[in-house]
Amino acid sequence: MSFSYSDLSSHGGGEYKTFRQISRDRLLHEMLGSSKSGDSRSSWKVLIMDKVTVKVMSLSCKMADITDQGVSLVEDLFRRRQPLPSMDAIYFIQPTKENVVMFLSDMSGREPLYKKAYVYFSSPISKDLVARIKNDTSVLPRIGALREMNLEYFAIETQGFITDHERALQDLYGENAANSRKFDTCLNTMATRIATVFASLKEFPFVRYRAARGLDSSTVTSSGELLPTKLAAAIWNSITTYKTSIPNFPQTETCELLILDRSVDQIAPVIHEWTYDSMCHDLLDLDGNKYVCEVPSKSGGQPEKKEALLEDHDPVWLELRHAHIADASERLHEKMTNFVSKNKAAQLQQRDGSELSTRDLQKMVQALPQYNEQMEKLTLHVEIAGRINRIIRDVGLRELGQLEQDLVFGDAGTKEVINFFRTKQDASCENKLRLMMIYASVYPEKFEGDKASKLMQLAKLSCDDMKAVKNMKLLEGSENRKTSGGFSLKFDSKRKHAARKDRTEEEETWQLFRFYPMIEELLEKLSKGELPKDEYQCMNEPSSSSTSNGGNGSTHGTSARTSQSTGPHSMRSRRTATWAKPRLSDDGNSSDSSLRNASDFKKMGQRIFLFIIGGATRSELRVCHKLTAKLRREVVLGSTNMDDPPVYIAKLKSLSEQELSVDNIRI
């Protein structure tokens, strides 16, 4: 039995591996692969996990990957299990008292459930629990490994992870949230899981965070404005521990981490984002990434329901997910046309059956399996894109989308918003509420006194709907958030009536593709070392030499700088008059990222990690892919959770609702 820490470096001098590849490799090879007994493949093992680790594993590995490592059975730690005394067991569990007690119960006594146990903890284990394990003399000889994997994050995407805190908004930003036990629990667990990202990748970050905006700690503690500061400190404590506890952990900084909270951009979670990925999750009733569609029955009966996963294994999804919906629809039409014209089986199926020769039939049978699989994927996405376009047309989403973006860029104001509410009485409550929230972000002074109630009546929104608008101030952490009487939003009083500046260096090829999340500007400034130090402070302030290129030991900071255009330029002169115009060039949004060719990996600079407290959006994930190609640095987005607009709005409404707890009950 050995007690040691994980030892797998992403800077080992070999080929560059992406964030998700390293996560997958550690689970499969460092954990499952290291438990193989000899070279024999006949020695099958049992894998035992808890609710958290099973999700960690399922988001990084497929069942076939796990089976390839000699695992024949996957079990739940807290379910009754059949004794398998001739087989070894791998435990991948959280280091909690309950889990350790259950493990000891499995392996103690005269008849343990398994022959030998290889135990891997998802995060650092306390000394008390280690002592408890080592003091059990009947279990100790049966332990083959006792290690900290330090992998307790959820890799939801090639460049994205979450800490799985679906209630982060309520637990951290709700009224009186800072006085609850949930606040500390959520914050500490979040910090632990983020820190395991750096332990897994063997990365030592500069830890930057959005500082509280000119308020003393007694004022901001209850509003959540100190959250990035507190989270940065907790992460820093864990990482400094890793420096001494993990073999070969870097002793100098190798990457950058920027910690933000949701108030940095309150428009991104509610504005209509026009990419294929965002439209799918915004307009369609998806179950996570699962899309359910009806397909004709092969027997000629009622249509059958079929499930499709919109994930990385689907090459069509991978190519189109970050494309504008009009671009995606156009490309799908081209793909379908080209496929049918080139595929032999498709051509043969279009001919009359009586004309087919024996040779034709033989060719058709040979081509059919591949044809069916490719045709199914194309047909699926053609159906999805068609359904999205019908919804856009039926609800008049283009006009609303144009107004949303004009508001954000200062090309529309109160007059246009009032006109929309007056003339579009049939618009859905959700769409009117989302417009109202964008309007409140850009024109907070229009919500002072009784102005908000008049707008609410004009838009025919309920008091419950308006909770979402009112509760935006809880995220801002304004010192004036609690006002006596009336309705008041006090965001940034210095802000002019334009929440974004046009990206003048980028050519606009599609209408309604003008909006970009605030993190795009922040990440570019970070990469160039231009983040204002008073607004974005650093736990371990870098030297002046590393600041000049954002801690990136290459020329990428310079190349990013030269791509910036100089001088102002109006987007009005370049906006397309039609829904879309032909694609001129690949703008970096339409594919996964530039991390596809082996030659590209050698040119990558240091990683950038961004963490957003309170939920991230799909548009922000898209930006990370885009900037990975532009900055030549892998940008990894982390957050407490990923929310689509309807879910985010529902959570925002609940911030001012008092949750009944045992402490509130008086007998």
Salt bridges, closest charged atoms under 4 A:
ASP7 OD1 - LYS202 NZ 2.58
ASP25 OD2 - LYS17 NZ 2.79
ASP25 OD1 - ARG24 NH1 3.75
GLU30 OE1 - ARG26 NE 2.90
ASP65 OD1 - ARG24 NH2 3.21
ASP106 OD2 - ARG81 NH2 2.76
GLU152 OE2 - ARG193 NE 2.99
GLU157 OE2 - ARG321 NH1 2.83
GLU157 OE2 - HIS625 NE2 2.71
ASP164 OD1 - LYS55 NZ 2.93
GLU166 OE1 - LYS651 NZ 3.09
ASP171 OD1 - ARG167 NH2 3.49
GLU203 OE1 - HIS11 NE2 3.02
GLU203 OE2 - ARG607 NH1 2.72
GLU225 OE2 - ARG213 NE 3.37
GLU256 OE1 - ARG208 NH1 2.65
GLU256 OE2 - ARG633 NH2 2.87
ASP261 OD1 - ARG210 NH1 3.65
ASP265 OD2 - ARG500 NH2 2.63
GLU273 OE2 - ARG622 NH2 2.76
ASP277 OD1 - HIS281 ND1 3.06
ASP277 OD1 - ARG618 NH1 3.95
ASP282 OD2 - ARG434 NH2 2.82
GLU307 OE1 - LYS290 NZ 3.77
GLU311 OE1 - HIS313 ND1 3.95
ASP312 OD2 - ARG20 NH1 2.74
ASP312 OD1 - ARG321 NH1 3.42
ASP314 OD2 - HIS381 NE2 2.65
GLU319 OE2 - ARG331 NH1 3.31
GLU319 OE1 - LYS335 NZ 2.74
ASP327 OD2 - ARG331 NH2 3.08
ASP327 OD1 - ARG583 NH1 2.67
GLU330 OE2 - ARG583 NH1 3.93
GLU334 OE1 - ARG583 NH2 3.96
ASP360 OD2 - ARG351 NH2 3.55
GLU376 OE1 - LYS306 NZ 2.85
GLU399 OE1 - LYS424 NZ 3.04
GLU404 OE2 - HIS272 ND1 2.86
ASP406 OD1 - ARG514 NH1 3.61
ASP406 OD1 - ARG575 NH2 3.44
ASP411 OD2 - ARG514 NH2 2.70
ASP411 OD2 - ARG572 NE 3.92
ASP411 OD2 - ARG575 NH2 3.65
GLU430 OE2 - ARG434 NH1 2.86
GLU445 OE2 - HIS497 NE2 2.60
GLU448 OE2 - LYS490 NZ 3.27
ASP464 OD1 - LYS467 NZ 3.78
ASP464 OD2 - LYS653 NZ 3.69
ASP465 OD1 - LYS653 NZ 3.00
ASP502 OD1 - ARG514 NE 2.88
GLU505 OE2 - ARG503 NH2 3.31
GLU505 OE2 - LYS630 NZ 3.45
GLU506 OE1 - LYS626 NZ 2.84
GLU506 OE2 - LYS630 NZ 3.96
GLU520 OE2 - ARG503 NH2 3.30
GLU520 OE2 - LYS626 NZ 2.93
GLU524 OE1 - ARG503 NH2 2.74
GLU524 OE2 - LYS630 NZ 2.66
GLU530 OE1 - LYS528 NZ 3.86
GLU541 OE2 - LYS533 NZ 3.75
ASP592 OD1 - ARG321 NH2 2.22
ASP592 OD1 - HIS625 ND1 3.35
ASP600 OD1 - ARG632 NH2 3.60
GLU620 OE2 - ARG262 NH2 2.70
GLU634 OE1 - ARG607 NE 2.79
ASP643 OD1 - LYS651 NZ 3.09
ASP644 OD1 - ARG618 NE 3.07
GLU657 OE2 - LYS467 NZ 3.54
GLU659 OE1 - ARG167 NH2 2.99
GLU659 OE2 - LYS182 NZ 2.93
ASP663 OD2 - ARG181 NH2 3.96
